């Protein structure tokens, strides 16, 4: 094996400790239960202090703290039906505050929270609020009484994250049922981006505002509606992408903000599986000024688009098509601005693009999850297949370390690079979390260990805090935890959980960063850096925000002058020529 050791001398640099590839350490698991047999947990967020925002679509949400003391939140607006309940907890599972969205008393419909996002001093929430009438009726959106146009309407809300008080909330919709926002992104200025399914133009058009009606592109069509709201909740622009076919409410969609503060969108077309071979007019998929052709079979295709944040114009788009099914579910942005999306495919993927892109093919012969990276300008760069019987649920890019993926698998799952998991004998579903480096190579993977079914659904990272959530159906040991969590407590089954982790900055075991048998070391006397290595390496230095300030290919004993860098904290990364991170550290230049 070749070893790469990062050594820091104490001159002008105050060293911090070595970091291993697998750096997240477990802090606590918060268990909670929801009262309904068809309960749902769709929203999850973490603050910079490690506090947790949980959601539950239920009549009641009950949380256990570290002392097994329970606290319940009830639907106080309409006790007969499910509400979207939002709860803020500290690291120990103690309830700080709660709020909810619900139809008023007498309503027999269920309201939902679908996505939440923490940015600055606020938590942003989207979903659908339900009424049981076709016409206007009052609904309660996080303590504010608003009007629904009928049945389920879309809503967006901005809430003070410290007090739980609603800053503002807005509803939008028409008389079509099951209108709800299904994705969410927030930029640093507090502008909000979200998407939904826009319904058939034979019904009333969706009113994005009193002056902005939105309708699908053809009769019986269902398209993606993409919205931008300013920090005060005003609609800035709204855009529709889609076909005359049916992108259903179950269609996955993902949003992310890139380094230029533009919007990245992913979605899936023809999720209904409509046979388009006899409906040629339904094969047209309109994305801005560019029109793609859906594959003329009962198959799904997927879209990736970069959207101008100022006016909603399509900057570029990529379309994933082929004889089988292709989906894109979630998307995130790497520190260098490149885009990583996760989706599924069961055959070869043809990657088409708007004007200027050459068509490319990714070979695949069996159902698989794939990760795909695209450049800032939309150029396809690489894809990695995850094989085995599994479902990937969500992706998140850690600005310091790599790409994290959560989901569930049934028998085994192979992440590549020799990283794989096998299910417990006799078990039919187990949750997993896996980390990849920025080049798409698997670094590690962990699973929930239990005798019965489990899954991981959601993940969020902010600073040095990470939280994942999912469910268990028996006693289980969660990823990286040593202690088993009990499923039945006080006669009640606590199905849902949120596991909290912190970044581990105190690794001292050199074995944690070994990858090979030859040795290399980095010395930092003053503001110069010297690499001693018997193998070629690449040195990278980043700011804490992920901006690369230096990159050098180094071999043997070479010196790099750091005098041009300002004072402050920097992240040092050493890679081999395959792109594997083989050593990492933080330095402080004074």
Buried (B, 14 or more C-beta within 10 A) or exposed (E): EBBBBBBBEEEBBEBBEBBBBBBBBBBBBBBBBBBBEEBBBBBBBBBEEBBBBBBBBBBBBBBBBEEEEBBEBBBEBBEEBBBBBBBBBBBEBBBBBBBBBBBBEEBEBBBBBBBBBBBEEBBBBBBBBBBBBEEEBEBBBBBBEBEBBBBBBBBBBBBEBBEBEBBBBBBBBBBBBBBBBBBBBBBEEBBBBBBBBBBBBEEBBBBBBEEBBBBBBBEBBBBBBBBBBEBEBEBBBBBBBBBBBBBBBEBBBBBBBBBEEBBBBBBBBBBBBBEBEEBEEBBBBBBBEBEBBBBBBEBBBBBBBBBBBEEBBBBBBBBBBBEBBBBBBBBBBBBEBBBBBBBBBBBBBBBBBBEEBEEBEBEBEEBBBBBBBBEBEBBBEEBBBBBBBBBBBBBBBBBBBBBBBBBBBBBEBBBBBEBBBBBBEEBEBBBBBBBBBBBBBBBBBBBBBBEBBBBBBBBBBBBBBBBBBBBBBBBBBBBBBEEEBBBEBEEEEBBBBBBBBBBBBEBEEBEBBBBBEEBBBBBBBEBBBBBBBBBEBBBBBBBEEBEEBBEEEBEEEBEBEBEEBEEEEBBBBBBBEEEBBBBBBBBBBE
